[in-house]
Amino acid sequence: MLNEYRNHVSQRAEQNLPPLPLDAQQVTQLTDLLIQSAEQGEEKDFLLDLFINRIPPGVDDAAKVKADFLKSIVTGKQNCAIISAEKATEILGTMGGGYNIQPLVDLLDNDALAPIAVTALSSSLLIADAWHGIMEKAKNNAFAQQVVDSWAAGEWFTRRDKLSDTITVTVLKVPGETNTDDLSPATEAWSRPDIPLHAQSMLVTKMPDALTTIEQLKKKGHPIAYVGDVVGTGSSRKSAINSVLWHMGDDIPYIPNKRQGGVVLGGKIAPIFFNTAEDSGALP
């Protein structure tokens, strides 16, 4: 598995692309290697990094394999020399919602691991129906009540770094009107699930030297701001803001091949594009 993955990394690097996130089959193979970690020698850190940082979050099939493996560790059904029950609980807390939530809720009944689960759940928003279980558990479980109190206080937001009073940016000026097809061409729709690859088609017809210009502007040492007269008209495409943020945003911890942040300025910004940018962590 590791040899195949390293070959894949090399092939993608030739295209100036990061490796694809691991799929469910690769994660299954990875968990087998983690169980055998005592035999892996210097590969241990590499295996752990792959497991923590290169698996899609949420309800992806690969995320289910990851969550199930971590659950088996925290419940004592599986032993892994390099992932303790405490570490497994912490990793569950990085998975962004979906398959990780119920194991964390269950851990509120484990006095040893509950404090770690509280921290994880307090910063989790994608709870879905598990919310009802936490509210019910809070009636007689102090750890569940801590989660509810944290949500009520909005600590998931207030604990974040504050926005700087001033932000210095370098401007990429795109004249005239930019529509979503300029940012995410329909002719390249096949590549949209692969955000870094699809982002290579951004502005190829409207401003053919845009990507080269962006790389040159980055050398100035400031974040890049996308600036246009009219920005984001046309059909609603999350892929359009994905492309902008890939070139101008910041990596999201524990989530491979997606970015957030960035600045978008326009004389006019289409309302749906504005909302999508804001929801993606950008500052429009």
C-alpha positions in Angstrom: 0.0 0.0 0.0 2.8 2.5 0.9 4.7 1.9 -2.3 1.6 2.4 -4.4 0.8 5.6 -2.4 4.3 7.0 -2.8 4.2 6.4 -6.5 0.8 8.2 -6.6 2.4 11.1 -4.6 5.2 11.4 -7.2 2.8 11.3 -10.2 0.6 14.0 -8.7 3.7 16.2 -7.8 4.7 16.2 -11.5 1.4 18.0 -12.1 2.0 20.3 -9.2 -0.9 18.6 -7.3 -1.2 17.1 -3.8 -2.1 13.4 -3.5 -5.7 12.5 -3.5 -7.3 11.8 -0.2 -7.3 8.2 0.9 -10.3 6.0 -0.1 -12.0 3.4 2.1 -9.9 0.5 0.7 -6.7 2.4 1.4 -7.8 3.4 4.9 -8.6 -0.3 5.6 -5.1 -1.2 4.5 -3.7 1.7 6.6 -5.4 0.5 9.7 -3.9 -2.9 9.3 -0.4 -1.3 9.1 -1.2 0.8 12.2 -2.1 -2.3 14.1 1.3 -3.8 13.1 3.0 -0.4 13.9 5.5 -2.1 16.2 6.9 -3.7 13.1 7.0 -0.5 11.0 10.0 1.2 12.5 10.6 4.6 11.0 7.3 4.4 9.1 5.3 5.0 12.2 5.2 8.8 12.0 4.3 8.6 8.3 1.5 6.1 8.9 0.1 8.3 11.7 0.3 11.4 9.6 -1.6 9.7 6.8 -4.3 8.5 9.2 -4.8 11.9 10.8 -4.5 14.3 7.9 -5.2 12.5 4.6 -8.6 11.0 5.1 -11.8 12.9 4.0 -14.0 14.0 6.9 -17.8 13.7 7.4 -19.8 10.9 5.9 -17.3 9.7 3.3 -16.8 5.9 3.2 -13.2 6.4 4.2 -14.3 8.4 7.2 -16.5 5.5 8.3 -13.5 3.1 8.3 -11.5 5.7 10.2 -14.2 6.3 12.8 -14.9 2.6 13.3 -11.2 1.9 13.8 -10.9 4.7 16.4 -14.1 3.4 18.1 -12.6 -0.1 18.4 -9.6 1.5 20.2 -11.5 3.6 22.6 -13.8 0.7 23.5 -10.8 -1.6 24.1 -11.7 -4.0 21.3 -8.5 -3.2 19.3 -5.0 -2.4 20.5 -2.7 0.0 18.6 0.7 0.7 19.9 0.9 4.2 18.5 -2.7 5.3 19.1 -3.8 5.3 22.7 -7.4 5.5 23.7 -6.8 9.2 24.6 -5.2 9.9 21.3 -8.0 8.1 19.5 -10.6 10.3 21.2 -8.6 13.4 20.1 -8.5 12.2 16.5 -12.2 11.5 16.6 -12.6 15.2 17.5 -10.8 16.3 14.3 -13.2 14.6 11.9 -15.7 17.4 11.4 -19.0 15.6 12.0 -20.6 12.5 10.6 -19.4 9.1 11.6 -17.3 10.4 14.5 -20.1 11.9 16.5 -21.8 8.9 18.0 -18.6 7.4 19.3 -17.8 10.8 21.0 -21.3 10.9 22.5 -20.9 7.4 23.9 -17.6 8.4 25.5 -19.4 10.9 27.6 -20.2 7.9 29.8 -16.5 7.1 30.1 -15.1 9.1 33.0 -11.5 8.7 31.8 -12.1 9.9 28.2 -15.2 12.1 28.7 -13.2 15.3 29.2 -11.5 14.9 25.8 -14.9 14.0 24.2 -16.4 17.2 25.8 -13.7 19.3 24.1 -14.3 17.7 20.8 -18.1 17.9 20.9 -18.1 21.5 22.1 -16.4 22.6 18.9 -18.5 20.3 16.7 -21.5 21.8 14.8 -22.4 19.0 12.4 -24.2 17.0 15.1 -27.5 16.2 13.3 -29.8 13.9 15.2 -27.2 13.1 17.8 -28.2 16.5 19.3 -31.3 14.8 20.8 -29.2 12.1 22.5 -26.8 14.7 24.0 -29.7 16.8 25.3 -31.3 13.7 26.9 -28.0 12.5 28.3 -27.4 16.0 29.9 -30.3 15.4 32.3 -28.1 13.1 34.4 -24.6 13.3 32.9 -22.4 16.2 33.9 -20.1 15.8 30.9 -23.0 16.0 28.5 -24.2 19.1 30.3 -20.8 20.7 29.8 -21.2 20.2 26.1 -24.6 21.8 26.1 -23.3 24.8 28.2 -20.5 25.3 25.8 -22.8 25.3 22.8 -25.1 27.8 24.6 -22.1 30.1 25.3 -21.0 29.9 21.6 -17.6 28.7 22.6 -17.2 27.0 19.2 -17.0 30.6 17.9 -15.5 32.6 20.7 -12.5 30.3 21.1 -11.4 31.0 17.5 -8.7 33.5 16.7 -10.1 37.0 16.4 -10.0 38.7 13.0 -7.1 41.1 12.7 -7.9 44.8 12.8 -6.0 45.2 9.6 -5.3 42.8 6.7 -2.6 43.5 4.2 -3.3 41.8 0.8 -1.8 41.7 -2.6 -4.5 42.2 -5.3 -5.2 40.0 -8.3 -7.3 42.4 -10.4 -9.6 40.6 -12.9 -11.2 43.3 -15.1 -14.9 43.4 -15.9 -17.3 40.7 -14.9 -16.3 37.3 -13.7 -19.0 34.6 -13.8 -18.9 31.2 -12.2 -18.0 29.5 -15.5 -14.8 31.6 -15.6 -13.9 30.2 -12.2 -15.2 26.6 -12.7 -15.6 25.9 -16.4 -18.4 23.5 -17.4 -16.0 21.9 -19.9 -13.9 20.8 -16.9 -16.9 19.6 -14.8 -15.5 16.1 -14.7 -12.6 17.3 -12.4 -14.7 19.2 -9.9 -14.5 16.5 -7.1 -10.7 16.9 -7.3 -10.5 20.5 -6.2 -6.7 21.1 -6.8 -6.9 19.6 -10.3 -10.1 21.5 -11.2 -8.6 24.8 -9.8 -6.0 24.6 -12.6 -8.7 25.5 -15.1 -9.7 28.7 -13.2 -9.7 31.8 -15.5 -8.0 29.9 -18.4 -10.2 31.6 -21.0 -10.8 35.0 -19.3 -7.2 35.6 -18.1 -4.9 32.9 -19.4 -1.9 34.0 -17.4 -3.8 34.2 -14.1 -2.3 31.2 -12.3 1.2 32.2 -13.2 0.4 35.8 -12.0 -0.9 34.4 -8.7 2.3 32.5 -8.0 4.3 35.6 -8.7 2.1 37.7 -6.4 2.5 35.2 -3.6 6.2 35.9 -3.5 5.3 39.4 -2.1 4.5 37.5 1.2 0.9 38.6 1.6 -2.4 36.8 1.1 -3.9 37.3 -2.4 -7.2 39.1 -2.7 -9.4 38.3 -5.7 -10.7 41.7 -7.0 -13.1 42.3 -9.8 -15.7 44.8 -11.0 -18.5 42.2 -10.9 -17.8 38.8 -9.3 -19.6 35.5 -9.2 -22.6 36.0 -11.6 -24.1 33.0 -13.4 -25.1 29.6 -12.1 -24.5 28.7 -8.4 -21.4 26.6 -8.2 -19.6 25.7 -5.0 -16.8 24.6 -7.3 -16.2 28.2 -8.3 -15.3 29.4 -4.8 -13.4 26.1 -4.2 -11.1 27.1 -7.1 -10.6 30.7 -5.8 -9.9 29.4 -2.3 -7.5 26.7 -3.5 -5.3 29.5 -4.9 -5.9 32.1 -2.3 -7.0 30.4 0.9 -5.4 28.4 3.7 -5.3 24.7 4.3 -7.9 23.3 6.7 -6.4 21.3 9.5 -7.2 17.5 9.1 -9.1 18.0 5.9 -7.2 17.1 2.8 -7.3 19.1 -0.4 -9.7 21.8 0.7 -9.0 25.4 1.8 -10.8 28.2 3.6 -10.2 31.9 4.2 -9.1 34.3 1.4 -10.5 37.7 0.5 -12.9 38.5 -2.4 -13.6 42.1 -3.3 -15.9 43.3 -6.0 -17.8 46.5 -7.1 -20.7 44.0 -7.0 -20.7 40.4 -5.8 -23.5 38.1 -6.9 -25.6 37.3 -3.7 -25.3 33.5 -4.0 -21.6 33.7 -4.7 -21.2 36.1 -1.7 -23.0 33.7 0.6 -21.0 30.7 -0.7 -17.7 32.5 -0.2 -18.7 33.5 3.3 -19.8 30.0 4.2 -16.5 28.7 2.9 -14.6 30.9 5.4 -13.7 33.7 2.9 -14.1 37.4 3.6 -16.2 38.8 0.7 
